[in-house]
Amino acid sequence: MKSKRLKPRRIVVLGFLGVIVLGTLLLSLPVSSSSGESIPVIDSLFTSTSAVCVTGLVSIDPGDNFSAFGQIVLGLLIQVGGLGISVIGVMIYLMAGGKFGIGKQRIVKESLNLSSGKGLMYIIRSVAVITVTFELAGAALSYIVFSADYSPLKATGISVFHSLAAFNNAGFDILGGYRSLTEYDDNLLLCAVTMILIVFGGLGFYVITEVLSGKNWSLNTKIVVVTTAVLIVAGSLLLKLTDDITWLEAVFQSVTTRTAGFATVDIGTLTSAGLLIMMLLMFIGASPGSTGGGVKTTTFFVLIKRLQSVITNQPCGAFKRTIPEQVVTKAFCAIAMGVGVVLAGTFAMCILENEYGFDQLLFEVISAFSTAGLSTGITPDLCPAAKLILSVIMFVGRLGPLTIATMWLSRDASSVRYVEEEVTIG
C-alpha cells in the first residue's frame, strides 16, 4: 500500500502557495492600506505573490498605498519567500525544542536545492546567522544615507525594509512614486551596500558558507563565484556600451538585473540593445539555493561547457573535474522549460495587452519568470488577467519549472530499455 504522506517537493510548493494566500488576505485588509480602504484583491494577490517569490514587480506602489502595517506584512512575506517557508518553519521548530528528523531534513534539502543532506544542521544555523548579520549590517549602513532625507523613525523603517529586500533579492522599495533608487543613482555608499547584499544573497547559502569558511571550494562554489563575477563585469561593460549611463549605474544595473530588481535608471528609457542585455542577465539569474531566481548561474555555466565540449570533442568539465551527464541533462531541461514558460507567457500577454510593444511584454514576462522585478513601467496598467498570468509565472519561476512539473510524479523509473538508433541533428 502506497504511503499518502506528501513528498518534500510537494510540501515546499504547497507551503509557498499557502503563504501567498495568507499574504493576499492580510494585504487586502483595510488596516494594510494607507487610505483605510481595502486594496483590490487582484493587486493584493499580485503583490503577495511578488513578495513571496522575491520578485519586486508591483501593480501598486508599496510606499504610497500600504500603511505601516501593510509594509511590515510585505517585509515578512519577502523574508519568508527568500529563506523558504520550510527553512523558517524548521528554524522555529528547532528553537521550540523539536527534533530534526529525516522527514524535516528532506524538506529543508529540497527547499535549499541541495544535492545532499550532509551537514544540514550546520547549514541551517549558517543561514540564520548569515541572514541576520547581512540584513542588520545593511540596515545600519543604509540608515546613514536615508537619515539625511527622512526623520529617524522613518529612516529606520526604510533602511530595515531596504536591507531585507536587497539581501532577499526582492527589489521592493517603500520610497513611493515607483521611483526605486533613481534618486540615489550617484550615492556610492547606498549603491555599494545594496550591491553587496544582492550579490551575497544571490550566491546561495551553501556557497556563502564555503566562501566564508576559508576551506577548499567545491566545484559548485567555484562555478557560482566565477560565473557571477564574469556576468557582473560583462553586463557592466555591455550596458555602458549600449546606453548613456554612468559607470556606477552600469555596474549597479548589471548586479541588480540578475534578480534583485532595484533600479537607479529609468528602465523605460533604455535602448532596445540595453533591454536585450538585461533580459539575458535576468533569464540567467542568481545561483541555486539562493534568494534569487532565473535558470541559475550553474545551469548557464554547464550549458556553455557542454557546447564547448561538443565543439572541441572533449569531455564536459571544469576546474579539473568532469561534470556528470545527468547534471548536463538537467541543465538543458531547465533552460528548455524556462524558455517554454517565457514564450507561452509572452504569447498570452501579447493577446491580452496588444497595445504594448513586444519588447515591453517580453521584458515583463522574463522579469516575472526570473523573479527580477524590473519593469519598463507598464505593470500598474495591466489588466487583471495579465496580472494573474504574471503571478503564475512568478510562482513557477521562484520554485523552478522542473519542480512544478515533477512535483506529482511518484512512479519509479522504468526498467524497460529499447534499442538505440541514431537521429540526425543540426
Stockholm file with secondary structure:
# STOCKHOLM 1.0

chainA/1-426         MKSKRLKPRRIVVLGFLGVIVLGTLLLSLPVSSSSGESIPVIDSLFTSTSAVCVTGLVSIDPGDNFSAFGQIVLGLLIQVGGLGISVIGVMIYLMAGGKFGIGKQRIVKESLNLSSGKGLMYIIRSVAVITVTFELAGAALSYIVFSADYSPLKATGISVFHSLAAFNNAGFDILGGYRSLTEYDDNLLLCAVTMILIVFGGLGFYVITEVLSGKNWSLNTKIVVVTTAVLIVAGSLLLKLTDDITWLEAVFQSVTTRTAGFATVDIGTLTSAGLLIMMLLMFIGASPGSTGGGVKTTTFFVLIKRLQSVITNQPCGAFKRTIPEQVVTKAFCAIAMGVGVVLAGTFAMCILENEYGFDQLLFEVISAFSTAGLSTGITPDLCPAAKLILSVIMFVGRLGPLTIATMWLSRDASSVRYVEEEVTIG
#=GR chainA/1-426 SS CCCCCCCHHHHHHHHHHHHHHHHHHHHHSGGGBTTSSCCCHHHHHHHHHHHHTTCCCCSSCHHHHBCHHHHHHHHHHHHHHHHCHHHHHHHHHHHTTCCCCHHHHHHHHHHTTCSCCTTHHHHHHHHHHHHHHHHHHHHHHHHHHHTTTSCHHHHHHHHHHHHHHHHTTCCCCCSSTTCTTGGGTTCHHHHHHHHHHHHHHHHCHHHHHHHHHTSCCCHHHHHHHHHHHHHHHHHHHHHHHHSSCCHHHHHHHHHHHTTTCCCSSCGGGSCHHHHHHHHHHHHHCSCTTSSCCSSCHHHHHHHHHHHHHHHHTCCCEETTEECCHHHHHHHHHHHHHHHHHHHHHHHHHHHHCTTSCHHHHHHHHHHHHTTCCCCSSCGGGSCHHHHHHHHHHHHHHHHCHHHHHHTTCCCCCCCCCCCCCCCCCC
#=GC SS_cons         CCCCCCCHHHHHHHHHHHHHHHHHHHHHSGGGBTTSSCCCHHHHHHHHHHHHTTCCCCSSCHHHHBCHHHHHHHHHHHHHHHHCHHHHHHHHHHHTTCCCCHHHHHHHHHHTTCSCCTTHHHHHHHHHHHHHHHHHHHHHHHHHHHTTTSCHHHHHHHHHHHHHHHHTTCCCCCSSTTCTTGGGTTCHHHHHHHHHHHHHHHHCHHHHHHHHHTSCCCHHHHHHHHHHHHHHHHHHHHHHHHSSCCHHHHHHHHHHHTTTCCCSSCGGGSCHHHHHHHHHHHHHCSCTTSSCCSSCHHHHHHHHHHHHHHHHTCCCEETTEECCHHHHHHHHHHHHHHHHHHHHHHHHHHHHCTTSCHHHHHHHHHHHHTTCCCCSSCGGGSCHHHHHHHHHHHHHHHHCHHHHHHTTCCCCCCCCCCCCCCCCCC
//
